[in-house]
């Protein structure tokens, strides 16, 4: 495991209570699930903040914010309903080690985006960009696990 990966794992451990790592089958399953739940929780907090700020918007912005809010809600559903990232990754062969490393890097990108979300920001372009980044990472995750 690289130093970069090791640092990321320590960082996740400080963010997610009960984080257990990627060392064995059960830990990978649990870590994968914890990261997805953490992501969902942060996004749901952002959705709630968006909801509270809607009374300050004009009608055009309100419609667009509603649409973005619904896209974020859909993302929360998709991320929490993903299959666990463990099926073929535990043979620990060279190919599977690469897949595991890709999964960890993808998790790191997800955590980086979630950590940088500015809950107070209600800029429509900012919200669009967050959503697009999240969807891109989810698409990559699906490719890694397929």
Residue pairs with C-beta under 8 A, 6 or more apart in sequence:
1 9
5 101
5 104
5 105
8 104
8 107
8 108
8 111
9 21
9 22
9 104
11 111
12 19
12 31
12 35
12 107
12 111
13 19
13 21
15 38
15 111
15 115
16 34
16 35
16 38
18 30
18 34
19 31
19 34
20 27
20 30
20 31
20 34
21 27
21 31
22 28
22 31
22 100
22 104
24 90
25 86
25 90
28 85
28 86
28 89
28 90
28 100
29 84
29 85
29 86
31 107
32 84
32 85
32 86
32 103
32 107
33 84
35 107
35 110
35 111
36 79
36 80
36 82
37 80
38 111
38 114
39 79
39 110
39 111
39 114
39 134
40 76
40 79
40 80
42 114
42 117
43 72
43 75
43 76
43 79
43 114
43 117
43 134
44 76
45 119
46 72
46 117
46 119
46 130
47 69
47 72
47 73
47 76
49 119
49 120
49 122
50 65
50 68
50 69
50 72
50 122
50 127
51 69
53 122
54 62
54 65
54 66
56 122
57 65
57 122
61 124
64 124
65 122
65 124
65 127
68 124
68 127
68 128
68 131
71 131
72 127
72 130
72 131
72 134
75 131
75 134
75 135
75 138
78 138
79 134
79 138
82 138
82 141
82 142
82 145
83 145
85 103
85 141
85 144
85 145
87 145
88 96
88 99
89 96
89 99
89 100
89 103
90 96
99 144
102 144
103 141
103 144
103 145
106 137
106 140
106 141
106 144
109 137
109 140
110 134
110 137
110 141
113 130
113 133
113 134
113 137
117 130
118 126
121 127
